[in-house]
Amino acid sequence: MGILNLTPDSFSDGGQFLDPGAAVEQALKLEADGAGILDLGAESTRPGHELVSEEEELRRLLPVLDRLAGQLKIPISVDTSKAAVARAAFDRGAAILNDVAALSRPGMADFARAGDFPVVVMHGVAHVLPEDDARPSETIAAWLAARIAELGLAPDRIIVDPGIGFGTTRPQDAAILDHLAPLVALGCPVLIGLSRKRIVRALHPDLDRDEASARMSLQAWRNGAAILRLHDLRAFRRLAQGIS
């Protein structure tokens, strides 16, 4: 899953792809680099981010979706927690809903129930892990199982994301990545998004951030992750080809 942030304030690439032309160019590059999904987000979720209005999120997102129409061969995932934004994105070709708030905000659960598309349910915003939790994978898996049951969506529509870096400590992040089995046992594809996050720098301070992200993502895949969310796929592609 290639990341494309249409924001001025994302932690690693804020402002780079605000221009729709630059965003489309990057989208096509991510596809050429091997992305199987393009994840578009128009509101930052970095620590300390400010919420933006529906109107502003749509202003950033819709011109890019309009320009991408008919150009991509891979599905588009929209990274939003707002029902109006999700609805408009799906009207313009989005095929996957990626909601960091686990469909907890007004209208999102109803929107998901009314459709027939994959939904990423992420831990970390609607429920924050206690700082002293020494078994984070088990706690997150239990919360996700309860949330999935509450939503009432068909299991084959659900993708789960433990929310690396969302209200977790670095030791908890490392423990989750090392022990994905409780999440895999839910029976849904597991998405891991660790690209360029603090855990990457904490564990690999001497490596380029994309090289470190690639190494850690590959390890997550070996531990059972099915979808890897990355800003730059070239480093991962080189690494994966080297072991194939």
N, C-alpha and C positions, 0 to 999 in steps of 0.2 A: 504494500500500500504506500504509494508516493504521497507525500505531504505537500500541499500548496496553500500557504497562508496568505489571504488577501487582506492583511491587517498592517497597521503602522507600528504595532507594539508587541508582536510576538517575540519571544526571547532570543531567537537566533536569526530570524530572517525578516523581522518586521520592516515594512516599507519597501522591500525589494520587488514585490509583485502587486503593488496597488494599481499600477497601470494595467488595464485589461490586455493590452497587446503583450506586455512582458509576462503576464500571467498565462496567457495562451501559449506563448513560446515555451515557458517552463513546463506546462502540462504536457505538451508534445514531447519535450525532452525526457520527462519522467517516464512516459510510455515507451520511448525508444530505449531507455536505460533498463527496461524490464519490469516496470510496474504492472501489476495485474489489476489494480484498483487505483483511482485517483481520488484523494480525500481533500475536498475543498472546505476551508473554514474562513469565515469573514468576521469572527470575533475572537480575540485572544483569550486563552485560558491559562496564561502564565500566572505564577503567584503574584498577587497584588493587582491583577488586571481590573480594568473598569468595564462594567457592562455597557454595551451600546444599545441604541434603540433598534427596533425592528426595521425602521426606515433606513438607518445607516447600514445595518447588516445587509439588507437587500440592495442598497445602492452599490455596495462593494461586490456582491456576489452575482447578481443577475446579468450584468454585462459580460462577465466571463463565461457564464453558462450559455448565454446566447451565442457568443463567438465560438464556443467549443462544439456547438450542435453540428453533428455529422462529421466531425474531425477525429474524434477519439474512437478507438476500437474497444477500449476497456470501460467498465462501468465507473460511474461517478458516485462517490459517497459524499454526502453533505454533513459537515460537522457543525451542528447547531443544537440549541436547546429550546428554540422558539418554534411553536407550531406554525405560525404564519410564514416564517422563513422556510421551514421544511416543505410546507405545501407549495409555495412558489417555486422552490428548487425542483421538486418532483414534477411540477407542471412543465419544467424546462429540461427534463431528461435525467435528473438524479435517480439513482436506482437503489441506494443503500442509505439508511439513516444512522448516523454516528452521534449519539447524544451522551456527552460527559455527565449529564445530570440524571441519567437512567430513566428518562421519560417522566420526571417528577414535576416538571413545570406545566402551567396551564395548557390544556389541550393536546399535549404531546402523546399521552397514552391513547387517547381517543383517535388521534390521527394514525398512530401505528396500528391500532386494532382494525381500523377501517381499510387498511391496505393489505398488500401481499408481497412485501419486500423485506429483505434482511434488515435487522436492527441490531446495532451494537449497543449493549447495555454495559455501562462502565461504573465501577465502584469508585468512590472517592469524593464526590460532590454531594450526592444525596445522603451519603453515610461516610463519616470520617473514621478512620482506624484509630483506636486509642494508642497513644505514644508508647505505652508499656506492653502492648500486645506482642508476645514472643512467638505466636503461631499465626502470622498474618495471612498465609495462604488459606488456612482452614477457616478463619473468621470471614475473609472476603468471599470464599466459596459459599459459605452458609448464607451470607447476606444476599449474594447474587441468586442463589436458589430460591430464597424467599421472595425476592423482587420479581423474578421470572414467574413464579406461581401467582403472585399478586396481579401481574400484568395480564395474565391469561392468554399470552401469545403462543402460537404453535411452536414447539421446541425447535423445529427445523428452520425457523426464521431468526433464531437468536444467535448472536456472537457475543461472547463475554470478554471484558477487558478489566483486569484488576486495578487499572489506574495508577501505574508506576509514577511516583512523584506527586500524586494528588493527596496531600495531607498525610504522607508517609515519611518515616525517617529513612536515612540512607541504609542502615542495617536492615530495616524491614523490606526495602526495595530489593536488596541483595537476597534476602531470604525468600521472597516471593519468586524471584527469577530462578533460584536454585531448586525450588520445590513447587512446580506448577501442577503436580499430580492432582491435588484436590480440585483445581479449576478444570483440568482436562476431564476429570470424572463426572463433571456436570453433563457431559455429552454434547456440548456445544463447541464450535470452533473457538479457540482462545486467541485473542488479538493482543499483541504486546507492542506498546508504544513507548520506547525508551530513548528515541533518537535525540541526541544532543542535550539530554537532561543532566541534572546534577549528579545522578548516580554514575553516569558515564565518566564524568571527570573525576569523581571520587575513587572509582576503581581503576581507572587508566589515565592518571594525570599526565603521563609522558607521551601519550598517543594523540594523533590528530583526532578531533572529535567524531568525524565521520568514520574513520577507521575503527575507533573504539566502539562506536554505535553498531557497526557491522559485526564486530566480533561478539558483542554481547547479544545481538539479535540472533546470530547463528546459534549461539548456545541456548537461547530461549527456544529456538526451533527444535534443537536436539532434545530439549526437555518437554516438548509437546505442543508448543505454540504453532498455530496454523496460519496466522496472518501477522506480518511484521510491518510496522508503520515507520517509515524512514524519510528523512529529508533528501538524502543523496543516496541513490541506489548503486552508484558505480563501485564504491568500496565493498559493498556487500556482494555485488556480482563477481568482482575479482576474487574475493575470499571463497565464495561458494564454488566457483569454477576451479579453484585451486585444490579443492578436496573431492571433486566429482570424479 
